[in-house]
Amino acid sequence: MPRPHGFTYERHTGTTVRITHRGHPATTLNGDRAARFLAEVETSDPQLVMARWTGNYKRGDERTARDHPRSRR
């Protein structure tokens, strides 16, 4: 499974963080969620953290879904 890439984040006034994926807005975090995100992104792989926080990551079942009879059209 390829590693996530293309995510960036920006800190804004107060405790607001905006996460984008390939230049498109993915999510905005405020308050306590933004503080937890910033603490985690500094201690782990930033791309992986941002993918997990936005819900934009592979779940490992793509091959199973592709091989399902309903998907073979």
One Martini backbone bead per residue (centre of mass of N, CA, C, O) as a GRO file, in nm:
protein
   73
    1MET     BB    1   0.095   0.037   0.025
    2PRO     BB    2   0.086   0.354  -0.017
    3ARG     BB    3   0.186   0.645   0.080
    4PRO     BB    4   0.090   0.930   0.187
    5HIS     BB    5   0.015   1.235  -0.008
    6GLY     BB    6  -0.047   1.599  -0.033
    7PHE     BB    7  -0.034   1.718   0.248
    8THR     BB    8  -0.147   2.013   0.431
    9TYR     BB    9  -0.084   2.272   0.683
   10GLU     BB   10  -0.250   2.543   0.870
   11ARG     BB   11  -0.210   2.803   1.080
   12HIS     BB   12  -0.431   2.993   1.265
   13THR     BB   13  -0.605   3.168   1.446
   14GLY     BB   14  -0.544   3.042   1.726
   15THR     BB   15  -0.710   2.709   1.710
   16THR     BB   16  -0.654   2.676   1.384
   17VAL     BB   17  -0.679   2.409   1.134
   18ARG     BB   18  -0.581   2.353   0.793
   19ILE     BB   19  -0.653   2.089   0.564
   20THR     BB   20  -0.489   1.975   0.269
   21HIS     BB   21  -0.542   1.815  -0.064
   22ARG     BB   22  -0.401   1.912  -0.335
   23GLY     BB   23  -0.537   2.215  -0.266
   24HIS     BB   24  -0.778   2.093  -0.109
   25PRO     BB   25  -1.011   2.093   0.113
   26ALA     BB   26  -1.057   1.873   0.398
   27THR     BB   27  -1.015   2.031   0.687
   28THR     BB   28  -1.126   2.168   1.009
   29LEU     BB   29  -0.967   2.264   1.312
   30ASN     BB   30  -1.071   2.313   1.657
   31GLY     BB   31  -0.924   2.361   1.938
   32ASP     BB   32  -0.865   2.064   2.079
   33ARG     BB   33  -0.825   1.917   1.809
   34ALA     BB   34  -0.591   2.096   1.711
   35ALA     BB   35  -0.398   2.039   1.947
   36ARG     BB   36  -0.382   1.731   1.904
   37PHE     BB   37  -0.279   1.741   1.616
   38LEU     BB   38  -0.015   1.905   1.666
   39ALA     BB   39   0.110   1.699   1.860
   40GLU     BB   40   0.107   1.456   1.657
   41VAL     BB   41   0.256   1.580   1.403
   42GLU     BB   42   0.537   1.618   1.568
   43THR     BB   43   0.571   1.283   1.642
   44SER     BB   44   0.501   1.206   1.344
   45ASP     BB   45   0.387   1.135   1.043
   46PRO     BB   46   0.231   1.380   0.879
   47GLN     BB   47   0.083   1.233   0.644
   48LEU     BB   48  -0.053   1.012   0.816
   49VAL     BB   49  -0.203   1.196   1.011
   50MET     BB   50  -0.370   1.355   0.801
   51ALA     BB   51  -0.512   1.111   0.678
   52ARG     BB   52  -0.653   1.022   0.941
   53TRP     BB   53  -0.803   1.295   1.015
   54THR     BB   54  -0.961   1.296   0.721
   55GLY     BB   55  -1.015   0.991   0.604
   56ASN     BB   56  -0.772   0.972   0.369
   57TYR     BB   57  -0.747   0.632   0.352
   58LYS     BB   58  -0.660   0.324   0.334
   59ARG     BB   59  -0.815   0.003   0.448
   60GLY     BB   60  -0.732  -0.286   0.282
   61ASP     BB   61  -1.015  -0.363   0.089
   62GLU     BB   62  -0.986  -0.313  -0.222
   63ARG     BB   63  -0.939  -0.595  -0.342
   64THR     BB   64  -1.194  -0.727  -0.236
   65ALA     BB   65  -1.391  -0.532  -0.379
   66ARG     BB   66  -1.293  -0.578  -0.673
   67ASP     BB   67  -1.360  -0.909  -0.657
   68HIS     BB   68  -1.644  -0.867  -0.647
   69PRO     BB   69  -1.915  -0.951  -0.834
   70ARG     BB   70  -2.041  -0.654  -0.847
   71SER     BB   71  -1.747  -0.526  -0.960
   72ARG     BB   72  -1.733  -0.707  -1.252
   73ARG     BB   73  -1.840  -0.506  -1.508
   0.00000   0.00000   0.00000
